[in-house]
Amino acid sequence: MNMDKIYAEAIVNEYSKKRASKVVALKKLDRRAKLPALIFAYSSGIVSALVLGVGMCLSMGVIGGGSTVFTALGIAVGILGLAGVGVNYPIYKSILNRSKEKYAGDIINLASEIADEAD
């Protein structure tokens, strides 16, 4: 194949006006269905990991002076962080399933329209 022709077609496709297609709409619906669960999972995971890290620092004496009170507080905070990390995935799956149920009708209709056009 002529590499110049392929390169030229790629450039033309990059600068040509895009038409809104049903496949693009289907991808957008799929992303819209998954986005709330992803946002929750990342934010909850980050916060839980930070809480776990603070608990570890308190219990090892990196912050708080290393007294018995701060060590006990660190263990309690660490357990809270572990609990947050542990429940993150089940809550993510729950949010994802609810969101998929919400958009299932639209996604199935659009996908069947695309499949019918392909035949």
N, C-alpha and C positions, 0 to 999 in steps of 0.2 A: 504494500500500500504506500501511497504517497504521503509522507509525514507532513509535508507542507499543507496538503489538502485537509488532513485531520486537524492540524493546528488552526487553520483558517476557519473551519467549521466550529471549532470550540470557541474561538473568539466571537464569531457571529452569534452563537447561542448565548454567550455571556451578555452581549449588548442588545440583543433583540428583545422586543417587548414580550413579556410573559403573559400567557393566557391562564386564567384561573381554571383549573381542571378539578374534576371530582376526586381524583387521587390526592391532590393537595388538600382539598377540604376534608377528606377522610383522615389524612395524617394530622391535620389540625385538631379534629375532633378527638383523635386518639391521644394526642398530647394534652388536650384540655381535660380529658378524663383522668390522666395519670398525674397531672401537675400537683393537685392538692396533697396527694399522698407523698409525693417526692419532697415537697416543701416541708411537710411535717417530719418526714423521716430524717432529712438532713438537719433541720433546726433542732429537733429533739435529740438526735444523736450527738450533735456538737455540744449542746448544753449539758447533757448527761455525762459526756466524756470530761468536760471541764469540771463538773461537780466531783466526779470521781478523782480527777487529778488534784483538786484542792483537798479532798479528804486524804489522799495519799501523802500530800505535802504536810498536812497537819499531823498525821499519825507518825510520820518519820522525823518530825522536828525541823523540817526545812523552814516552815513558817510557824509562828506561834510560840516559839521558845522551847518546845519539847517537853513541857510539863505533862503530868498525868492527865490533867483535865483536857489539854489540847489533843493529846493522843486519843483519848476516849471520844472527843468531839470529831476528830479526824476519821476514826473508825465508823462512827454514825453517818458522817457526811459521805464517806466512801461507799457505805452500804446503800445510801440513797442514790448515789451515782450508778452503782451496779444495778439497782432496781430499774432505774430509768433506761439504762442500756438494754436490760433484759426485756422490757415490755415494748421497746421501740418497734420491733418487727411485727409482733401481733397487731399492734395498733395500726401500723402502716398497711398491713394486709386488709384490715377491716375498712379503713378509709378507701383503699383502692377498690375493694369489692363494691362498696356503696356507690362510689363514683362511676364504676363500670356499669352498674345497674342503671344509673341515672342516664347515661349516654348510650346504652346498648341499643335501644330502638333506632336512634338516628344513625348510628354506625352501621347497624345491620342493613337498614334500608339503603344507605348510600353504597355500601359494599355490594349489595345485590344489584343495584343499578349499574355499577361499574362492571360487574360480572356479566350482566345481560348485554351491555354494549360491546363487550369483548367477543361475544359469540357471533 
